[in-house]
Amino acid sequence: MSHLEVRPFAADDIPAAAELLAQRHRRHRQAQPLLSPRYEQPSATEEVVRAAAEAEHACGAVAFRGGAMVGYLLGSPKTSPTWGDNMWVEAAGQAATEPEAMRELYAVAADRWVAEGRKAHYVLTPADDADLVRAWFRVGFGQQHAHGLRPLPQPGELIEPKVAIRRAERADIPVLAQLEVTLPEHQIRTPVFSAAPPPAIEESLAEWAEDFDNPDFTTFVAEHEGEVIGSAVGCALEKSSSHSTLARPENAGFLGFAAVLPHARGLGAGRALGEAVLSWAAEAGHTCVVTDWRVTNLLSSRAWPALGFQESFLRLHRLVGY
């Protein structure tokens, strides 16, 4: 076997990288056929690879064996302070015919990332590609987040909820604001330890008062013994910036938020709210439903797979240093 050659990514590498990405997506759709077929074509993947390569401060690496490209890696930073001094490899940012080559690609790319002070690294990778995931694990990454995908519910699949579910009303805004704070409060604790601080309750109240009538979002609440104990929000997936390019199925609904007050957990409200969003998605004409969760959130990482969501992409994370 010829020697593996790795060098920094250049603009001339975009067409060959697009072909690798289209191959990866064709393999991925064998496990997740609900993903968009559009990106099976290099003409479509070339657009997203070019966008990744031309993003501000983007850089990466390419690997060749015998003159043929066998892998590429592209990352760029996000400005949110939540992520630290970071580099993100999004859904279009990597592909390899030799998963082991990704370790070499990361070694070259990360050398520059860390030299620039960007030590928090995030990678979105297909969940079904075990060899590629293992290659990332072997350069110090672990799973932080999951994207889940499922078809619409079949007749008789959903169970009768044990709590009452209804559309939210303006009178619910105080508890909706409380629930919006409840989720990040849960996630700053063990074992998630999220760095994102919860919003102030006053800020959440103001946002709900301003946005409550937005027709792009549908909000449900769960009631138990006359008390609102949980809420969930459904919308078109296009409203989520976290699900883009190859990670965005066509015409998908999105379970964008769900939370239950701590004292009411265990009553089945979370599942009932999730099923309400599934039913809404079917009624709204969507063809599938997407959600995502922190895998260290013990509640959501059990609730959403139990509701039929299968991992489609994994967000992996590494923080360099101590």
Residue pairs with C-beta under 8 A, 6 or more apart in sequence:
1 65
2 65
2 66
3 65
4 63
4 64
4 65
4 70
4 98
4 101
4 104
5 63
5 64
5 65
6 61
6 62
6 63
6 64
6 101
6 104
6 105
6 107
6 108
7 61
7 62
7 108
8 59
8 60
8 61
8 62
8 108
8 109
8 112
9 17
9 53
9 59
9 60
9 61
9 62
9 72
9 73
9 74
9 109
10 62
11 53
13 62
13 69
13 72
14 46
14 49
14 50
14 53
15 42
15 46
16 62
16 69
16 72
17 49
17 62
17 69
17 72
17 74
17 95
18 42
18 45
18 46
18 49
19 42
19 45
19 69
20 69
20 70
20 71
20 72
20 95
20 96
20 97
21 39
21 42
21 45
21 48
21 49
21 92
21 95
21 246
22 39
22 40
22 41
22 42
22 44
22 45
23 95
23 97
24 95
24 96
24 126
24 129
25 35
25 39
25 40
25 45
25 246
26 40
27 126
27 129
28 35
28 126
28 128
28 129
28 246
29 35
29 37
29 40
31 126
31 128
32 128
32 149
32 310
32 312
34 149
34 151
34 249
34 252
34 287
34 288
35 149
35 246
35 247
35 249
35 312
36 246
36 248
36 249
36 250
38 44
38 250
39 45
39 48
39 245
39 246
45 92
45 246
48 91
48 92
48 245
48 246
49 72
49 74
49 92
51 92
52 58
52 74
52 76
52 90
52 92
52 93
53 60
53 74
55 76
56 76
56 77
57 76
57 77
58 74
58 75
58 76
59 74
59 75
59 76
59 109
59 112
59 113
60 72
60 73
60 74
60 75
60 89
60 93
60 105
60 109
61 72
61 73
61 104
61 105
61 106
61 108
61 109
62 69
62 71
62 72
62 73
62 105
63 69
63 70
63 71
63 72
63 96
63 98
63 101
63 104
63 105
64 70
65 98
65 101
70 96
70 97
70 98
70 101
71 94
71 95
71 96
71 97
71 98
71 101
71 102
71 105
72 94
72 95
72 96
72 105
73 89
73 93
73 94
73 102
73 105
73 106
73 109
74 89
74 92
74 93
74 94
75 87
75 88
75 89
75 93
75 109
75 113
75 121
76 87
76 88
77 85
77 86
77 87
77 88
77 118
78 86
78 88
82 195
82 196
83 120
83 122
83 195
84 119
84 120
84 195
84 319
85 117
85 118
85 119
85 120
86 118
86 119
86 120
86 121
86 122
87 110
87 113
87 118
87 120
87 121
87 122
88 122
88 123
88 124
89 121
89 122
89 123
89 124
89 125
90 124
90 244
90 245
90 247
91 124
91 244
91 245
91 246
91 247
91 313
92 245
92 246
93 123
93 124
94 102
94 105
94 123
94 125
96 102
96 105
96 132
99 129
99 131
99 132
99 134
99 135
100 131
100 135
102 132
102 135
102 136
103 135
103 138
103 139
106 136
106 139
107 139
110 121
110 320
113 119
113 121
114 320
119 319
119 320
119 321
120 317
120 318
120 319
120 320
121 141
121 317
121 318
121 319
121 320
122 144
122 315
122 316
122 317
123 136
123 141
123 315
123 316
123 317
124 147
124 247
124 313
124 314
124 315
124 316
125 132
125 133
125 136
125 313
125 314
125 316
126 132
126 312
126 313
126 314
127 133
127 146
127 147
127 310
127 311
127 312
127 313
127 314
133 314
133 316
136 316
137 316
139 318
140 318
140 320
141 316
141 317
141 318
142 316
142 317
142 318
143 295
143 314
143 315
143 316
143 317
144 294
144 295
144 296
144 315
144 316
144 317
145 292
145 293
145 294
145 295
145 314
145 315
145 317
146 292
146 293
146 295
146 301
146 311
146 313
146 314
146 315
147 242
147 243
147 247
147 290
147 291
147 292
147 311
147 312
147 313
147 314
147 315
148 290
148 291
148 292
148 293
148 304
148 305
148 309
148 310
148 311
148 312
149 249
149 252
149 288
149 289
149 290
149 309
149 310
149 312
150 278
150 288
150 289
150 307
150 308
150 309
150 310
151 287
151 288
151 289
152 278
152 281
152 282
152 286
152 287
152 288
152 289
153 275
153 278
153 279
153 282
153 308
158 275
158 278
158 279
159 271
159 275
161 222
161 268
161 271
161 272
161 275
161 276
162 267
162 268
162 272
163 222
163 223
163 224
163 229
163 230
163 267
163 268
163 269
163 272
164 222
164 223
164 224
165 220
165 221
165 222
165 223
165 272
165 273
165 276
166 220
166 221
166 223
167 218
167 219
167 220
167 221
168 176
168 212
168 219
168 220
168 221
168 231
170 212
172 221
172 228
172 231
173 205
173 208
173 209
173 212
174 205
175 221
175 228
175 231
176 208
176 219
176 221
176 231
177 201
177 204
177 205
177 207
177 208
178 201
178 204
178 261
179 230
179 231
179 259
179 260
179 261
180 199
180 204
180 208
180 257
180 259
181 198
181 199
181 201
181 204
182 259
182 260
182 261
182 262
183 257
183 259
184 194
184 196
184 197
184 198
184 199
185 198
186 192
186 259
186 262
186 297
186 299
187 194
187 196
187 294
187 297
188 194
188 196
188 197
188 198
191 296
191 298
192 294
192 296
192 297
193 296
194 294
211 217
212 219
216 235
216 236
216 239
217 233
217 234
217 235
217 239
217 256
218 233
218 234
218 235
218 277
218 280
218 284
219 231
219 232
219 233
220 231
220 232
220 233
220 234
220 273
220 276
220 277
220 280
221 228
221 230
221 231
222 228
222 229
222 230
222 231
222 260
222 269
222 272
222 273
223 229
224 264
224 267
224 269
227 264
229 260
229 261
229 263
229 264
229 267
229 269
230 258
230 259
230 260
230 261
230 264
230 269
230 270
230 273
231 257
231 258
231 259
231 273
232 255
232 257
232 258
232 259
232 273
232 274
232 276
232 277
233 255
233 256
233 257
233 258
233 277
234 253
234 254
234 255
234 256
234 276
234 277
234 280
234 281
234 284
235 253
235 254
235 256
236 252
236 253
236 254
236 286
237 243
237 248
237 249
237 252
237 253
237 254
237 290
238 248
239 254
239 256
240 254
240 256
240 290
242 292
243 252
243 254
243 290
243 292
247 312
247 313
248 290
249 287
249 288
249 290
250 287
251 285
251 286
251 287
251 288
252 286
252 287
252 288
252 289
252 290
253 277
253 278
253 280
253 281
253 284
253 286
253 288
253 289
253 290
254 289
254 290
254 291
255 274
255 277
255 278
255 289
255 290
255 291
255 304
256 291
258 270
258 273
258 274
258 277
258 300
260 267
260 269
260 270
260 273
265 299
270 299
270 303
271 303
271 306
271 307
274 291
274 303
274 304
274 307
275 307
277 289
278 289
278 307
281 288
281 289
289 309
290 312
291 304
291 309
293 300
293 301
293 304
294 300
294 301
295 301
305 311
